[in-house]
Amino acid sequence: MHSFRPLPEEERPLDLNVGEQIFFRIAKEEARYSATIVSANDTNIVIRANGDMPLKALKGDQLIISCPDSDFYTEILNRDNTMFSVKRLWCDRREFFRVDDVFPVDCRKIKDAGAAKRPKLVAGFGSDTGTFELPEDAVHPKLWNMLVDINTKLGMILERMDLQAEGFAQIENRRVNLSATGLKVTTREKAEVGDNLEIKMLLPTYPPIGILAFGRVVRVHKTDNDEYELALHFDDMDEDIRDEIIQYTLKRQRELIRSQREKEK
């Protein structure tokens, strides 16, 4: 039987911490499983799976380990029941998909992740209502323009009501670090590693986009102000929502770089 010996502290990389909760999947498959880091160094990682396990994850298969900052592409060296010893093949860091920002965010603990609603997008007011061409029938152009204007304003009102109904309009601004796979945010509500959270974000785009997501706490740091800095990993994020986050982070990074360059002139 293979011996899974924790590695000395000095051999552990800075981006993976013993006890950290991560997710992994078999390459080319979509099902994800949660696990805990047992040990790690620059070449090898040992993880312990939590709960149900993929029976066909065997020696030689590739596992993709997802953390808030990176995806680690690995190969299974050994498996002992729920314990996996894997070798790093390469690491896909996502710094270019992360951004420090300030926008409305709210997090609250939920008791049962299985009972949580699905992630979703809520379009904000001011969204594009489309182009309306003047019909061939005899309609006065001024009347037609008035009807189009009324339709646009009704759309804005309905979209604003959607945001209010979902609770996005009352969220306060928070400083965050956002990526396509997770979020770092400071809250006053105490949380612990492994807690399931409902996350509401209002991205300051035009139109603003409300995102309802769900995640798991993977790191907690208590600040000097008796607040809690949480690192969250998104659970079951839909690809359309992930794409919205990626597009937003890229756009904000370009804006920040352009602003910095203008200051340096």
Backbone torsions as a table, in degrees:
resi	resn	phi	psi	omega
1	MET	NA	137.1	-177.8
2	HIS	-71.5	137.7	179.3
3	SER	-93.4	122.1	179.9
4	PHE	-97.8	86.3	-177.6
5	ARG	-90.9	123.3	175.3
6	PRO	-57.2	139.6	-178.2
7	LEU	-81.2	154.3	177.3
8	PRO	-56.6	151.5	-175.5
9	GLU	-56.6	-39.8	-175.2
10	GLU	-70.8	-14.9	-180.0
11	GLU	-89.0	-9.5	-176.7
12	ARG	-79.3	136.4	179.9
13	PRO	-72.9	161.4	-177.7
14	LEU	-71.6	-25.0	-173.2
15	ASP	-92.6	-1.2	175.2
16	LEU	-133.6	126.3	-176.3
17	ASN	-117.5	138.3	176.8
18	VAL	-58.2	131.3	-177.8
19	GLY	92.1	-8.8	-179.4
20	GLU	-69.7	139.2	177.7
21	GLN	-88.0	126.9	-179.8
22	ILE	-131.2	-179.8	175.5
23	PHE	-127.8	151.6	177.1
24	PHE	-145.0	160.4	176.1
25	ARG	-148.1	157.8	174.7
26	ILE	-76.4	135.8	-179.3
27	ALA	-53.3	137.8	178.6
28	LYS	73.2	10.4	174.1
29	GLU	-123.0	154.0	-175.0
30	GLU	-94.8	-25.8	-177.2
31	ALA	-61.5	132.5	-179.8
32	ARG	-114.3	150.4	-178.8
33	TYR	-132.6	144.6	178.6
34	SER	-89.2	152.4	-178.4
35	ALA	-155.2	170.7	179.3
36	THR	-122.1	136.4	176.4
37	ILE	-71.3	123.3	176.4
38	VAL	-93.7	-44.1	175.8
39	SER	-161.0	161.1	-179.4
40	ALA	-163.8	144.6	168.9
41	ASN	-138.7	-163.0	-174.0
42	ASP	-68.2	-17.1	-177.2
43	THR	-121.3	-36.4	-174.1
44	ASN	-119.3	147.5	177.5
45	ILE	-132.8	138.5	173.9
46	VAL	-117.4	127.7	179.4
47	ILE	-126.3	152.3	174.1
48	ARG	-115.8	119.2	-177.6
49	ALA	-71.2	144.4	177.3
50	ASN	-103.4	121.9	175.5
51	GLY	80.1	-144.1	-174.3
52	ASP	-62.7	149.3	-176.1
53	MET	-126.5	146.9	172.7
54	PRO	-74.8	115.8	-175.2
55	LEU	-64.9	-28.0	-174.8
56	LYS	-91.7	10.7	174.6
57	ALA	-80.5	100.1	-173.0
58	LEU	-121.8	171.7	178.6
59	LYS	-54.1	131.8	-179.2
60	GLY	97.0	-20.0	177.6
61	ASP	-72.9	155.9	177.6
62	GLN	-96.9	133.4	173.6
63	LEU	-113.7	140.9	174.5
64	ILE	-108.2	115.0	-179.6
65	ILE	-97.1	122.9	-177.1
66	SER	-105.5	125.8	175.4
67	CYS	-120.2	169.7	179.0
68	PRO	-58.0	-29.5	-175.4
69	ASP	-103.3	-23.0	-169.1
70	SER	-150.9	161.1	165.6
71	ASP	-111.6	125.5	177.4
72	PHE	-103.8	119.9	176.7
73	TYR	-91.9	121.3	-171.2
74	THR	-133.2	166.6	174.8
75	GLU	-122.6	134.8	-178.6
76	ILE	-71.3	122.4	175.1
77	LEU	-90.8	-38.7	-178.8
78	ASN	-155.0	149.1	173.9
79	ARG	-132.9	130.9	176.4
80	ASP	-129.2	90.4	-176.9
81	ASN	61.0	-110.1	-178.0
82	THR	-93.8	2.1	-179.6
83	MET	-99.3	134.6	179.4
84	PHE	-124.4	129.9	168.8
85	SER	-106.1	121.6	-174.7
86	VAL	-127.8	155.6	177.8
87	LYS	-108.6	132.1	177.4
88	ARG	-67.7	135.0	172.3
89	LEU	-100.4	-51.8	173.5
90	TRP	-164.2	165.0	-174.2
91	CYS	-123.7	130.4	177.8
92	ASP	-104.9	92.3	179.5
93	ARG	-77.6	151.2	-173.2
94	ARG	-119.0	35.9	178.9
95	GLU	-58.6	-34.3	-177.7
96	PHE	-74.0	-5.2	177.3
97	PHE	-115.8	22.4	178.9
98	ARG	-123.5	151.6	178.6
99	VAL	-153.9	140.3	171.0
100	ASP	-86.6	131.8	-173.2
101	ASP	-155.7	175.3	174.3
102	VAL	-133.1	120.6	176.0
103	PHE	-161.3	169.1	-177.2
104	PRO	-63.7	123.5	178.2
105	VAL	-140.5	138.7	175.4
106	ASP	-137.4	134.1	178.2
107	CYS	-126.9	136.4	175.4
108	ARG	-142.2	143.8	-178.7
109	LYS	-72.0	143.0	174.3
110	ILE	-123.1	145.0	-173.2
111	LYS	-76.3	-39.5	-172.9
112	ASP	-126.7	107.0	-179.7
113	ALA	-62.9	-30.5	-179.0
114	GLY	-68.0	-23.6	-179.3
115	ALA	-90.8	-1.2	-177.2
116	ALA	-69.8	151.8	176.7
117	LYS	-73.0	165.5	177.7
118	ARG	-73.3	147.9	173.6
119	PRO	-58.8	150.0	178.6
120	LYS	-157.8	162.5	175.7
121	LEU	-103.1	143.5	174.3
122	VAL	-126.2	114.0	-178.5
123	ALA	-69.9	141.1	-178.5
124	GLY	-91.7	174.9	179.8
125	PHE	-67.5	152.0	179.3
126	GLY	90.4	6.1	-178.9
127	SER	-71.1	160.7	-177.0
128	ASP	-66.5	124.3	-179.4
129	THR	-95.8	4.1	177.9
130	GLY	94.3	173.3	-179.9
131	THR	-105.7	127.1	-179.0
132	PHE	-110.1	118.1	179.5
133	GLU	-87.5	145.9	178.3
134	LEU	-63.8	123.9	-178.8
135	PRO	-66.4	159.7	-179.1
136	GLU	-71.0	-25.3	179.3
137	ASP	-63.2	162.4	-177.1
138	ALA	-72.5	94.6	174.7
139	VAL	-126.6	127.8	-178.5
140	HIS	-62.9	132.1	-178.1
141	PRO	-55.3	-38.6	-179.8
142	LYS	-65.9	-40.0	177.9
143	LEU	-65.2	-41.7	179.7
144	TRP	-62.8	-44.6	178.5
145	ASN	-62.0	-36.5	178.8
146	MET	-66.0	-42.1	178.8
147	LEU	-64.3	-40.4	178.0
148	VAL	-63.2	-41.5	179.7
149	ASP	-63.9	-42.0	177.9
150	ILE	-63.2	-42.5	179.3
151	ASN	-61.3	-41.7	179.3
152	THR	-63.5	-44.5	-179.0
153	LYS	-67.6	-36.8	175.9
154	LEU	-63.1	-40.8	177.6
155	GLY	-61.3	-41.5	178.6
156	MET	-63.3	-41.5	179.9
157	ILE	-64.7	-44.3	-179.0
158	LEU	-65.1	-40.8	179.7
159	GLU	-67.4	-38.5	176.6
160	ARG	-62.9	-40.1	178.0
161	MET	-64.6	-36.3	177.5
162	ASP	-61.2	-44.8	179.0
163	LEU	-62.7	-42.0	179.4
164	GLN	-66.5	-41.6	-178.8
165	ALA	-63.6	-32.8	-179.9
166	GLU	-86.7	-2.4	176.3
167	GLY	85.9	14.1	-178.6
168	PHE	-80.4	-26.9	-174.7
169	ALA	-71.3	-19.5	-175.9
170	GLN	-100.7	3.6	-176.0
171	ILE	-76.6	140.9	178.4
172	GLU	-93.7	154.3	-179.8
173	ASN	-68.0	142.8	175.1
174	ARG	-140.5	150.9	174.0
175	ARG	-78.9	129.7	-174.8
176	VAL	-136.7	163.8	166.6
177	ASN	-123.5	114.0	-169.5
178	LEU	-112.5	137.4	171.8
179	SER	-138.2	176.7	179.7
180	ALA	-71.9	-14.6	-176.4
181	THR	-115.2	-11.9	-177.4
182	GLY	-169.2	-177.0	-173.4
183	LEU	-148.1	138.6	169.8
184	LYS	-112.8	127.6	-175.4
185	VAL	-151.6	150.3	177.4
186	THR	-104.6	129.7	-179.1
187	THR	-132.1	164.5	176.6
188	ARG	-89.1	-15.8	-179.7
189	GLU	-82.4	129.2	-179.6
190	LYS	-68.2	138.3	177.1
191	ALA	-142.7	158.9	-179.5
192	GLU	-128.1	158.8	177.8
193	VAL	-56.5	131.8	-179.1
194	GLY	98.6	-15.0	178.8
195	ASP	-64.4	143.2	175.2
196	ASN	-94.3	133.7	-176.8
197	LEU	-126.5	144.8	166.8
198	GLU	-93.4	132.0	-174.4
199	ILE	-122.0	127.0	174.4
200	LYS	-116.9	127.8	179.5
201	MET	-129.5	139.1	174.8
202	LEU	-116.2	98.8	-178.4
203	LEU	-71.0	128.9	-176.6
204	PRO	-79.8	60.1	175.7
205	THR	-96.7	-178.4	170.9
206	TYR	-124.1	109.8	0.0
207	PRO	-74.8	159.8	175.6
208	PRO	-63.5	145.9	-177.8
209	ILE	-119.4	122.5	175.1
210	GLY	-89.3	134.2	178.9
211	ILE	-122.4	122.7	172.2
212	LEU	-103.0	117.1	-177.6
213	ALA	-133.2	171.1	178.4
214	PHE	-133.6	142.6	-177.0
215	GLY	-151.8	172.8	-179.9
216	ARG	-120.5	138.6	178.6
217	VAL	-73.4	125.3	179.3
218	VAL	-111.3	-19.7	175.3
219	ARG	-148.6	146.7	178.1
220	VAL	-135.6	134.1	175.1
221	HIS	-134.3	121.3	178.1
222	LYS	-81.5	128.2	-177.0
223	THR	-88.1	172.9	178.5
224	ASP	-68.7	-16.6	-179.4
225	ASN	-94.4	17.5	-178.3
226	ASP	59.7	31.8	171.5
227	GLU	-109.4	174.7	-175.1
228	TYR	-127.1	120.0	175.6
229	GLU	-88.2	115.8	-174.4
230	LEU	-108.5	137.2	168.3
231	ALA	-105.1	119.7	-175.2
232	LEU	-114.2	141.9	173.9
233	HIS	-110.6	123.6	-179.0
234	PHE	-64.8	139.9	176.1
235	ASP	-105.2	134.6	171.7
236	ASP	49.8	46.4	179.9
237	MET	-74.4	126.7	177.5
238	ASP	-68.8	149.0	-176.1
239	GLU	-64.9	-34.1	179.8
240	ASP	-67.3	-35.3	177.3
241	ILE	-71.1	-42.3	178.1
242	ARG	-60.0	-40.7	178.8
243	ASP	-63.3	-38.9	177.5
244	GLU	-61.5	-42.9	-180.0
245	ILE	-65.4	-43.6	179.2
246	ILE	-61.2	-46.2	-179.9
247	GLN	-62.3	-39.2	-180.0
248	TYR	-66.9	-46.1	-178.7
249	THR	-63.4	-39.3	177.5
250	LEU	-64.3	-43.1	-179.7
251	LYS	-63.7	-43.6	-179.8
252	ARG	-66.7	-37.8	177.6
253	GLN	-62.4	-41.9	178.0
254	ARG	-62.7	-41.3	178.9
255	GLU	-63.1	-43.3	-179.2
256	LEU	-66.7	-40.4	178.1
257	ILE	-64.1	-43.4	179.3
258	ARG	-63.9	-40.5	179.2
259	SER	-65.3	-40.6	179.5
260	GLN	-64.9	-40.6	178.8
261	ARG	-64.4	-37.9	178.7
262	GLU	-66.3	-34.9	178.0
263	LYS	-68.4	-31.2	-176.8
264	GLU	-81.6	-9.1	-178.9
265	LYS	-71.1	NA	NA
